[in-house]
Amino acid sequence: MAQALLLLTVFVLAGCASIGPGTVARDRFDYIAAVAESWKSQMLLNLVELRHGDTTVFLNVGQIISGYTVEGTLSVIGTLFSAPASFRRPRQQRLGAQGRYVGRPTIT
């Protein structure tokens, strides 16, 4: 039980390493690469449309705002039975943990 709790703590702390100022550099380059790739695709599509006499459409990305949400829940439940010895069941103990990390970019 103690080993499981220690392992859970290590995983939670390791997961928090990607939260905070360190995400700025990583996310900036990921978004730049995604915008550049979409610009290339858009340009190629518009060149093909010009070739066939269709109307071209350009959509520019003016701003990207990235928001993060981190939530966590830890619950410990212990149950003891005080019934007579003949009806007694073994002690029940439960430990639960839940976490969620959400990234919500807003592109304008």
PAZAPA-4460 file (N, C-alpha, C; in steps of 0.05 Angstrom, whole numbers, plus 32768, in hexadecimal, padded with zeros to 4 digits):
% residues 108
    n_x    n_y    n_z   ca_x   ca_y   ca_z    c_x    c_y    c_z   seq   type   mol
   8011   7FE8   8000   8000   8000   8000   8011   8019   8000     1      M     A
   8026   8019   8010   8038   8030   8012   8047   8034   7FF7     2      A     A
   804E   801E   7FEA   805C   8020   7FD1   804A   802B   7FBB     3      Q     A
   8031   8024   7FBC   801E   802F   7FA8   801A   804D   7FAC     4      A     A
   8019   8055   7FC5   8016   8072   7FCB   802F   8081   7FC2     5      L     A
   8046   8076   7FC7   805F   8083   7FBE   8060   8084   7FA0     6      L     A
   8059   806F   7F92   8058   806F   7F75   8045   8084   7F6A     7      L     A
   802E   8086   7F76   801A   809A   7F6E   8024   80B6   7F71     8      L     A
   8032   80BB   7F87   803D   80D5   7F8C   8053   80DC   7F78     9      T     A
   8063   80C9   7F70   8078   80CE   7F5C   806B   80D4   7F41    10      V     A
   8056   80C6   7F3A   8049   80CB   7F20   803C   80E7   7F20    11      F     A
   8030   80EE   7F36   8023   8109   7F37   8037   811F   7F35    12      V     A
   804D   811C   7F43   8062   8131   7F42   8070   8132   7F27    13      L     A
   8073   811B   7F1A   807F   811A   7EFF   806C   8127   7EEB    14      A     A
   8052   8123   7EEE   803F   8130   7EDC   803E   814E   7EDF    15      G     A
   8044   8158   7EF7   8044   8175   7EFB   805C   8183   7EEF    16      C     A
   8070   8174   7EE6   8088   817F   7EDA   8082   818E   7EC0    17      A     A
   806C   8187   7EB3   8066   8194   7E99   8052   81AA   7E9C    18      S     A
   804E   81B4   7EB4   803C   81CA   7EBA   804C   81E2   7EC2    19      I     A
   8045   81FA   7EB8   8052   8212   7EC0   8062   821F   7EAA    20      G     A
   8076   822F   7EB1   8085   823E   7E9D   8093   822C   7E88    21      P     A
   809A   8214   7E8F   80A7   8202   7E7C   8096   81FC   7E63    22      G     A
   807C   81FF   7E66   806A   81F9   7E4F   806B   820F   7E3A    23      T     A
   8074   8227   7E41   8074   823D   7E2E   8085   8237   7E15    24      V     A
   809E   8230   7E1A   80B0   822A   7E03   80A6   8213   7DF3    25      A     A
   809E   81FD   7E00   8095   81E5   7DF2   807C   81EB   7DE1    26      R     A
   8068   81F8   7DEE   804F   81FD   7DE0   8053   8212   7DC9    27      D     A
   8064   8225   7DCE   8068   823A   7DB9   8072   822D   7D9F    28      R     A
   8086   821B   7DA1   8090   820F   7D89   807D   81FB   7D7D    29      F     A
   806D   81ED   7D8D   8059   81DB   7D82   8044   81EA   7D73    30      D     A
   803A   8201   7D7E   8026   8210   7D70   8031   821E   7D57    31      Y     A
   804A   8227   7D59   8056   8233   7D41   8058   821F   7D2A    32      I     A
   8060   8206   7D31   8062   81F1   7D1D   8047   81EB   7D11    33      A     A
   8032   81EA   7D22   8017   81E3   7D18   800C   81FA   7D07    34      A     A
   8011   8213   7D0E   8007   8229   7CFE   8016   822A   7CE3    35      V     A
   8031   8225   7CE3   8040   8225   7CCB   8037   820F   7CB8    36      A     A
   8031   81F8   7CC3   8028   81E1   7CB2   800C   81E7   7CA7    37      E     A
   7FFB   81F3   7CB6   7FE0   81F9   7CAC   7FE2   820F   7C97    38      S     A
   7FF5   8222   7C9A   7FF9   8237   7C86   8002   822B   7C6C    39      W     A
   8014   8218   7C6D   801E   820B   7C54   8007   81FC   7C46    40      K     A
   7FF7   81EE   7C55   7FE0   81E0   7C4A   7FCC   81F3   7C3D    41      S     A
   7FC7   8209   7C4B   7FB4   821C   7C41   7FBE   8229   7C27    42      Q     A
   7FD8   822F   7C26   7FE4   823B   7C0F   7FE3   8228   7BF7    43      M     A
   7FE9   820F   7BFC   7FE8   81FB   7BE6   7FCB   81F8   7BDC    44      L     A
   7FB8   81F7   7BEE   7F9C   81F4   7BE6   7F94   820C   7BD5    45      L     A
   7F9C   8224   7BDD   7F94   823C   7BCE   7FA1   823E   7BB3    46      N     A
   7FBA   8234   7BB1   7FC7   8233   7B96   7FB8   8220   7B83    47      L     A
   7FAF   820A   7B8E   7FA0   81F7   7B7D   7F85   8203   7B76    48      V     A
   7F79   8212   7B88   7F5F   821F   7B82   7F63   8234   7B6D    49      E     A
   7F78   8244   7B6F   7F7E   8258   7B5A   7F82   824B   7B3F    50      L     A
   7F8F   8235   7B3F   7F94   8227   7B25   7F7A   821E   7B18    51      R     A
   7F66   8217   7B29   7F4C   820E   7B1E   7F38   8224   7B1D    52      H     A
   7F40   823D   7B23   7F2E   8253   7B21   7F1B   8256   7B38    53      G     A
   7F20   8249   7B4E   7F0E   824B   7B66   7F17   8262   7B77    54      D     A
   7F05   8269   7B8A   7F0B   827F   7B9C   7F1E   8276   7BB2    55      T     A
   7F31   8286   7BB9   7F44   827F   7BCE   7F3A   828B   7BE9    56      T     A
   7F40   827E   7BFE   7F39   8287   7C19   7F51   8284   7C2B    57      V     A
   7F58   829A   7C39   7F6E   8299   7C4C   7F63   829E   7C68    58      F     A
   7F6D   828F   7C7B   7F65   8293   7C97   7F7F   8296   7CA7    59      L     A
   7F82   82AD   7CB3   7F9B   82B2   7CC3   7F96   82AC   7CE0    60      N     A
   7FAB   82A3   7CED   7FAB   829F   7D0A   7FB7   82B8   7D16    61      V     A
   7FA7   82C7   7D25   7FB1   82DF   7D31   7FBD   82DB   7D4D    62      G     A
   7FB2   82C8   7D5B   7FB9   82C5   7D77   7FB2   82A9   7D81    63      Q     A
   7FC3   829E   7D92   7FBD   8284   7D9E   7FC1   8288   7DBC    64      I     A
   7FAC   8282   7DCB   7FAD   8283   7DE8   7FA9   8267   7DF3    65      I     A
   7FBC   825E   7E02   7FBB   8242   7E0C   7FB5   8243   7E2A    66      S     A
   7FA0   8236   7E32   7F98   8234   7E4E   7F9A   8218   7E58    67      G     A
   7FA2   8214   7E71   7FA5   81F9   7E7C   7F94   81F7   7E95    68      Y     A
   7F8A   81E0   7E9A   7F7C   81DA   7EB3   7F87   81C0   7EBF    69      T     A
   7F8E   81C2   7ED8   7F98   81AA   7EE6   7F86   81A6   7EFE    70      V     A
   7F7C   818E   7F01   7F6A   8187   7F17   7F74   816D   7F23    71      E     A
   7F6F   816A   7F3D   7F77   8151   7F4A   7F65   814B   7F61    72      G     A
   7F60   8132   7F66   7F50   8129   7F7D   7F5D   8111   7F8A    73      T     A
   7F5E   8111   7FA4   7F69   80FA   7FB3   7F54   80F3   7FC8    74      L     A
   7F4E   80D9   7FCA   7F3B   80D1   7FDE   7F45   80B8   7FEC    75      S     A
   7F41   80B7   8006   7F48   80A0   8017   7F30   8099   8027    76      V     A
   7F28   807F   8025   7F10   8076   8032   7F18   805D   8042    77      I     A
   7F11   805D   805C   7F16   8046   806D   7EFD   803D   807A    78      G     A
   7EF7   8024   807B   7EDF   8019   8087   7EE6   8005   809C    79      T     A
   7EDB   8009   80B4   7EDF   7FF6   80CA   7EC4   7FEB   80D2    80      L     A
   7EC2   7FD2   80D8   7EA9   7FC6   80E0   7EAB   7FBF   80FE    81      F     A
   7E96   7FC6   810D   7E96   7FC0   812A   7E81   7FAB   8131    82      S     A
   7E7B   7F9A   811F   7E67   7F85   8124   7E74   7F6F   8135    83      A     A
   7E64   7F5D   8140   7E6F   7F47   814F   7E82   7F37   813E    84      P     A
   7E94   7F28   814C   7EAA   7F1A   813E   7EA0   7F07   8128    85      A     A
   7E88   7EFB   812C   7E7E   7EE7   8118   7E75   7EF5   80FE    86      S     A
   7E6E   7F0F   8100   7E65   7F1D   80E8   7E7A   7F30   80DD    87      F     A
   7E90   7F31   80E9   7EA5   7F44   80E1   7EB1   7F3E   80C6    88      R     A
   7EB4   7F52   80B6   7EC1   7F4F   809D   7EDC   7F5D   809F    89      R     A
   7EEF   7F56   808E   7F09   7F63   8090   7F07   7F81   808A    90      P     A
   7F1A   7F90   8094   7F1A   7FAD   8090   7F1D   7FB3   8072    91      R     A
   7F0F   7FC7   8069   7F10   7FCF   804E   7F1D   7FEB   804D    92      Q     A
   7F30   7FEE   803B   7F3D   8008   8038   7F3F   800E   801A    93      Q     A
   7F39   8026   8013   7F3B   802E   7FF7   7F4A   8048   7FF5    94      R     A
   7F59   804A   7FE0   7F69   8062   7FDA   7F64   8069   7FBC    95      L     A
   7F5C   8081   7FB7   7F57   8089   7F9B   7F64   80A3   7F94    96      G     A
   7F6C   80A6   7F7C   7F77   80BF   7F72   7F6D   80C3   7F55    97      A     A
   7F69   80DC   7F4F   7F60   80E3   7F34   7F6C   80FD   7F2C    98      Q     A
   7F74   80FF   7F13   7F7F   8118   7F0A   7F77   811E   7EED    99      G     A
   7F78   8137   7EE6   7F71   813F   7ECB   7F81   8157   7EC2   100      R     A
   7F8C   8157   7EAA   7F9B   816D   7E9F   7F8F   8173   7E84   101      Y     A
   7F86   818C   7E80   7F78   8194   7E68   7F86   81AD   7E5D   102      V     A
   7F8B   81AC   7E43   7F96   81C3   7E35   7F80   81CE   7E22   103      G     A
   7F7A   81E8   7E23   7F65   81F3   7E12   7F70   820B   7E03   104      R     A
   7F7B   8207   7DEB   7F84   821D   7DDB   7F6D   822D   7DCF   105      P     A
   7F6F   8247   7DCE   7F5C   8258   7DC1   7F6B   8266   7DAA   106      T     A
   7F61   8261   7D92   7F6E   826B   7D7A   7F5C   8280   7D6D   107      I     A
   7F67   8298   7D69   7F57   82AD   7D5C   7F65   82B6   7D43   108      T     A
***
